[in-house]
Amino acid sequence: MTHLTGTVVRLKLSLLRGGLRQSRGRRDAFVVSTVLALLFALAQLPGMILLSRRPDGEVVSVTAAAVLALGWAFLPLFFPTGDETLDPTRLVMLPLRPVPLMRALLVASLVGVGPLVTLLLLIGCVLVPARGAAGWTTAVIAVVLALLVCVALARAVAAANVRLLTSRRGRDLAVLSGLVIAVGTQLANFGARRLGSGGLGQLRPVADVLSWIPPASAVAAVRTASEGSYGIALAQLALTAAALVALVVAWARSMTRLMTAPDGSTLRPADAGRAERRGTGGLARLLPAGRTGAVMERSLRYIWRDPKTKAAWVTSLAIGLIIPVFYALQHTGSVYFACFAAGMLGLQMYNQFGQDTSAFWMVALTISSPRDAYEELRGRALALLLVTLPHTALVAVVTVALLDAWPKLPRVLGLALAMLGAMLAAGAWASARFPYSVPQEGLKNVVPGQAGLAWIGVFGGMLTATVLCAPFIALSVWLAHGTAGVGWTWLLLPVGAVYGAGIALLGLRLAAPRAAARLPEILAAVSKG
């Protein structure tokens, strides 16, 4: 048993060394991220010691322990290649029994930067409530139990989803990590503002609930033991220990199933083809006839099926809604923040041909004139508008409702529509003039050597869209603040819609001849990924 454990630990270290030898960039990123993580973990220790002097300090430690467990549970789903030993099916051909293999993998999970940082953070969590001999003794037990629960939780979740994680669809979940980080950052910002204004006491109800949810219950047991409530502390520790046993049992069942059951994840149901054909027919009936409808259907399928395109859309939709809503909830924003959604979604028009990659040659074969290029770009823009128009209207209405500024809705929505039209016009021109390739594998959205093209296209297009939208902005300012425009601000909604549509059509008309003349250059640019 000891020999197997040592072998698996050495295997993990070898995999880590081999990954760092692949490229200097990966090695530098690992070193920098490791140093920053360790510095953060060490820096929180003095902060936790200071919190121990505050009456509500223990609520931070209990909440932090729960957040740590949440991270261990979900990070493997977004970064499945971070630990190659998370996939036990790599060892399926070896004569290994589940229990010894689980013991070896559990010990291997304790090796690395992540477990070390987690250990330091848990030590900081128990430093806050620990008092007296009983408290410190409970703190030692709590740290060990909480760390084991975090590791077992990661293993159980990974084993239950290993078929997903090892498939292409599962690996492409990593591209959604940017959305998780963005949402988490906004939630942390919102929570920090609320805590800064109301104090740590606002976390007390949450901490009371988390005190009975493992592994936060183990950290809460330190406080109860320090206060002399030994029975409650023992119950909280027993709850964490029971959760550890349950996770190990669930992990064992998943391991047994993985090591004995065949992999049917790639089998296609017999009626899948018929269902897909029915779905295609239904979608096609709702779209315009001819080339425009075909291009719209293809673009919508890219949004739904291509992982990189889907991730970009999901991120834009979520952030475009989160930013205005969060600022409105804090009463620190403006109703015009609703236009942020139009800007985020308008960026999806940029580099339209890059999502085709080397398959763009099939599109290029169908373009023989500027008219064909115009219909191609128009179909892509209309597919984009099917999603962006209702989302832009939704964000504007929600933002105005939260700020109770209903009289400003016409000017806000009109400005958002004008901005969206300007972004479509600039995006069509940038797609024809500055195309770049999107790599199919990895997290990067631009292949090496084309980052300059991407920055020029995006920032140049955004600047151009601002200039195109300037006349409408001037009109809205005049009607909103000028004496002659009082009572006429409702006109900004229809004027903004017409202005945006006109600018978009003009941009498509101007971009089409350039796209038709640069088909070989576009194909060469988007085929490098």
N, C-alpha and C positions, 0 to 999 in steps of 0.2 A: 504494500500500500504506500509506504514511504517512498519507494523507488518510483512509483507512478506519479506521485505528487511532485517529486523533484523533477521528473522528466517534463511534466506539463508546465511547471514554472520556467524551466530552461527554454522550453518551446516558446513561451510567451516573450521572454527576453530576446530570443533569436528573431522572432517576428518583428519585434520593436526595432532591433538593430538593422534588420534587413530593410524595413520601411524607411528608416532614416538615411540609408545609403542610396536610395533611389534617385534623389536629387538634392542639391544644396539648398534650394528654396524650401523644400519640405523640412530639412534638418534645421534651417534657421527659424522657420515658423514654429517648430516644436520647442526649440530652446527658448524663444521669446515668450511663447504662451506658457511654458512651464515656469519660467522666472516670474512672470506677472501673476500667475495663479498662486505660487508659493508666497510671494510678497503680500498678496491680498490676504491669504490665510494667516500669515504671521501678523499682519497689521491689525486684524480684527481681534486678536487676543487682548491687547491693551484696551481696546474699545469695550470689549465684554467685561473686563475688570472694572471699568468705570461705570458700566451699566449695573453692576452688582450693588452699587451704592444707591440706586434709585428704586423706589417702591414698585414700579411697574417694569423693572428690567427683565424679569423672568418671562414676561409675555413675548419678548423678542426672541429669547432662546428657544422657547417652545415652537414659535412660528418658523424660525429658521430651520429647526430640525425637520419640520414637515416639508418645507420647500426643498431641502436637500433630498429627502426621499422621493419627492415628485420628480426632481431632476434625474435621479438614478433610474426611475421607472421609464421615463420617456426619451431620454437622450439616445439610448440604443436604437430607437425607432427612426431617428433622424440622422444618426451617424453610425450606421451598422458596421462600417469598416474600421471604426476606431479601435476595436479589439477583435482580432481574428478568431480568438478562442470562444467567442460568443456563439459560434456555429458548431454544435457538436456533431453534425452530420459529416464533417470532414474526417471524423474518427470512426465512422460506422463500420468500416471494413476490418477494424482491429478487434481482437478478442477481448473486449473490455465490458465489464458489468456496470450497470448504471450507478450503483452506490459508490464504488471506488472512483469512478470517473467524476461523479459529482463532487466528491471530497477534493479531488485534485483541482478541478475547475474553480471551486470555491476559494481554495488557497491561492490559485493563480489570479483570481479577481482582486485579491488584496495587495497585489504587486503592481505598482505603477504610480503615476503622479496623481491620478484621480483619487484613489483611496487615501493617499497621504494628505491631500488637501482636505478631503472629507474628514479625516481623523482630526486634523488641526481645527476645523470648523466645529466639530462636535465637542472637542475639548473646550473651545471658547463658549459653546452653549452651556455646558455644565459648570463653568466657572462662575456664571452669574448667580445661580440659586444655591450653590453648595455652601453649607455651614456645618461645622462640627464634624465629629468622627463619623456619625451615621450618614451625614450628607456626602462626605468625600468618599466613603466606601460605596455608597449607592452611585456616585458619579462614575467611578471606575467601571462598575457593572453596566451602567447605562451606556457609556461610550462604546463598550464592546458589543452590547446587544444592538445598539442603533447602527453601528457600522456593519454588522453582519446582516441586519435586516435590509439595509440599502443594497448591499452586494447581492443577497439572495433575491431581492426584488428585481434587480436588473437581469439576473440570470433567468428567473422565472418568466418575465415578460419577453425576453429575447428568445427563449426556448419555445414559448407558445406562438411566437410570430416568426420563427426562423424560416419557414417556407416563404413568407412574404419578404423578409429581409434579404434573402438570397436571390430573389427574382429581380428582374429589371424594374418592375413597378415598385418594389420595395426599396431598391437602391435609390430610385428617383424621389423617394420621400425626403431625402436630404436637401433637395432644392427648396423645400418648404421651410427649412430652418430659418431662413431670413425672415419669413412672416412671423414665426414663433418669437424670434428675437425682437422684432419690431413691436409686436403686441405686448410682449413681456416688458419691454422698455417703457411703453406708455403706461402700462398698469403700475410699474414701479414708480414712475414719475407722479402719477395720480395719487398713489398711496403715500409717497413721501410728502406731497403737498398737504394731504389731509392730516397726516401725523404731525407735520410741522405746525399746523394751525390748531389742532385739537389735543396733541400730546399722545403718549403711548397708551394711555388708558382706553383709547378707542379700540385697541386690539384685545382688550380683556375678554369680551364675549367669544371672540374667535379662539383665543388661547385656551379658554375653558373647555371648548369643544375638542380642540386638538389634543388636550391633555389625556384624552382617552382613545386617541387614534395612534397606533404604532407608526413609526418609532418615536414620535413626539411624546408619547406617554412615558417612555423611559427617561427623557429629560425632565418631564414634569415630576417624575418620582423623586428626583433629587431635591426639589423644593419641598415636597410633602414629607420626605424623610428628615430634612433639615428642620422642619417645624415640629417634628415629633410624631407625625401621623404615620407610624410604621406600617399599619395594616393597609392603608390606602396606597402607600409607596410600594408595598409588596404586590398589591393587586395590579398596579400600573406596570411594574416590571414583568409580572406574570403575563399580562396582556401582550407585551412586546415579545416575550419568549414564545407565546402561543402563535403570534403572527409569524415568527421566524419558522416555527415547525410547519405551519400551514403553507408557507412559501416553499419550503424544501419539499414537502409532499407534492405540491402542484408541479414543481420543477421536475421531480422524479417521474411523475406520470407523463409529462411532456417528453422527457428524455427517453423513456421506454417506448413511447409511441414513435418518436423520431427514429430510434435505432431499429425498429422492427417493421414499421408500416411502410408501404411503397409510397413514392412521391407522385401524387396525382394532380399536382398544381398546374401542369401544362396540358392536361387533357381538356379537349374542347367539347362542350355538350353538343349532342346531336342536333338540337334545335337552335343552336346559337346562330347559325347562318341564316335561318329563316327569320329569327327575331331581328337580326341586324338588317336584313333586307326590308322588313316591315318598318323598322325605325327610319331607314333611309328614305323610303317612299313617303312616309308621313312628313318628314322634314322637308323633302323636295317640294311637296304640294303647297307648303306655306311660303316658299320663296319665289321670287320672280323667275320667269322663264328665260331660257337662253344662257349666254355666257355669264351674265351677272349672277343668276341664281346658283350656277355651278361653282363660281368663285366664292360666293358667300357660304355655301355648304362646306366647301373645302376648308375655308378659314375657320368656320365654327368647329369643324372636326379637329383641326390643329389645336384650338383652344381646349378642347375636351380631352384629347388623347396625347398630345405631345407634352412630356413632363416639363421641359423648360418653359414652353409657352403657357402651360397651365399655371406653373408657379408664378410667372410674371403677372398673370391676370389676377390670380388669387391675392397676391401681395398688393397689387394696385387697388383692387376692390376693398380689401380690408383696411389698408392704411388711409385710403381716400375717405373712408367713413370714420375711422377711429380718431384721426387728428382733429377734425372739426367738432366731433361729438365730445371728446375729452375736454377740449378747451371750453366748449359751451357749458359742460357740467361744472367746470371750475369757475365759470363766469369771468374768465380772463381773455376770451377770444372775441372775435367779431363775426357777424353774419357772413362776411365775405370770405371767411375761411372755408365756406362750402364750395368755393371755386377750386379748392385744392383737389377735390375728387376729379373734376374735369381735367385738371393738369396731369394728374397721375395716370388717368385712363387715356388721355391724348398721347402720352408717350408710347403707347402700344402700337401707334401707327408708324413709328420710326422703325427703320430696318425691317420692313415687311418681307423683303425677299430673303433675309438672313435665316428666317425660320424654315425656308425650303431646303437649305443646305445644297448639296450637290444635285438634289432632285429638281432644282430650278430649271435644268435643261429641258424638262418636259413642259414647263410653263413657257420657256423661251421659244419653243417650237410653235406654240400657238399664237405668238405675237409677230405679226408681219407689217404692222402699221401703227402710227400713233393712236388711231382709233382703238385698236386691240389693246394697247397699253392702257388707254384711258378706261376701258371697260374692266380690265384687270384690277387697276387701282380703285375704281369705283366700287366694285364688288367687295374688295377687302375693307374699304371704308364703311360700306353699308353693314357688313357683318360686325364691325366694331361698334357701330351706332346702335345695333340691336341690344347690346349690353350696356353701353355707356349712357344712353339717353335716360332710361328708367333709373339707373343708379345715380346719375347726376341730380335728377329731380328728387329722388328719395333723400339724398344727403342734404339738399337745399331745404326741403320741407322740415326734416328732423332738426337741423341746426336752427332754423328760424323758430321752430316750436320750442326748443329748449331755452332760447334766449327771449322768447315771447316778443318777437319783433315781426309780426305778420305783415305790417305795411311795407316792409322792406323785401318781401318775397319776390315781387316782380322784377326789381332791379337786380337782386342776387341771382335769380334763375336766368334772367336775360344775359347777365355778364358771364355766367358759367357756360351758357350755350354759345355765346360769341367766342369765348376762349377755346371751347372744344372745337369749333369750326376752324379757328386759326391753327390749333395744334394739328388737326387733320391735314390742312394745307401744307404746313411746314414739314410734317412727317412724310407726306407723299414725295415732296421734293428731296428730303434727306434720304429717303429709301432709294431713290434713283441715283443720287449723287454720291452718297457716302455709305454704300452697303458694306457689311462685314459678316464674317462667318460666326455662327454660334456653335461651340463644340457640343457634341452629343453626350459625352461622358464628362464626369467631374462637376465641380461647382462653378467653374468660371463660365461667364456668358460671352466672352470675347476670346478668340484664339490669340496666342502671342504674336505681336507685330501689328495688330490691328486696333489696339486700344486707342491710338490717336484718332483713327477714323470714327470710332464709337463716340468719343468725347466731342469731336467736332460736330458730328451729326446731331447729337442730343442737345448740347448747349447752344450751338448755332441755331438749331431749329427752335429752341425755346426762346432765344432772343428774337428771332424772326417772328414767332407767334405773338410775342409781346408787342412788337412794332405793328403787326397787322391788327391787333386788337385795340391799339391806342385810340383810333377815332371813336370807337364805341365807348371806351372808358371816359374820354373827354365829354361825350354826350351825356353819359350817366351822371357825371359830376355836375354838369351844368343844370340838368333837370332836377337833381336831388338838392342842390344848394343854391341855385339861382332863383331869383324871385319870379322870373317869367315861366319857370318850369314847375312851379308848385301845382300839384294836382294832376300832373301829367306823367308821373313816374311809372304808372302802370303800363305806359307804352313801351317801356324798356324791355318787357318780356317778348312781345311779338317782334319788335325791332331787333332784339338780340338773336332771336331764332332765325330771322331772315338774313341778318348780317352774317351769322355763323355759317348758314347754308351757302350763301353767296361766296364767302371767302374760301370755303372748302371746295366748292366746284371750280373756282378760279385756280386754286392750288393744284387740283387734279389735272386741269387742262394744261397748265404750264409744266407739270412734272411728266406727263405722258410722252411728249416727244423726246425728252431726255432719256427716259427709261427705254423707249423703243430703239434709240440710237446707241445705247450702251449695254445691250444685252450680253455680248461676250465679256465685257469688263465686270458686269454684275455677277455673271456665272463664275468667273475666276475668283472674285472676292468672297462669294458665299460658299465656295467649295473647299476652303482650306481647313475646315473643321473635321 
